[in-house]
Amino acid sequence: MKIEVLGSGCTKCKRMFDNVADAVKKAGVQAEIVKVDELNEIVSRGVLMTPSLFVDGEEVVAGRVPTVNEIIEILKGA
């Protein structure tokens, strides 16, 4: 599983990255977590609001920071 956090490096983006790392650990899933902060890459994916969360290439959250429990539920459905 590949999980990507897209954002400019703002406080919300950092918090989302931390929440994702915590959720992966708690859910016990194997995942590669990648931070994408290159503006051209973010724009090329059509992201309008950051932070944005992608799981296996699909945007699952945009413009807000999901809780650890929300992320766990997303990962279970992936």
C-alpha positions, 0 to 999 in steps of 0.5 A: 500500500502506498500512502501519500500526503500532499501539501506545502509543508504547513502545520496541517500537512505535518499533522496529517503526516503524523496522523497517517504514521500513527494510523498505519502503526495502530492498524498494523498494515504494511504501507509506504508513507510518502510526503509530496511537497513539490507544487508541480506534482500537487497541481499535476494531480488536480489537487485543489485543497491541501492537505490531501491524502492519497491511498494507492493513487486515489485521493481519499481526503482533501482540505482537512486533517482526518483523525487517526481513527478516520485514517484507520477506517480508510486503510481498512477499506483500501 
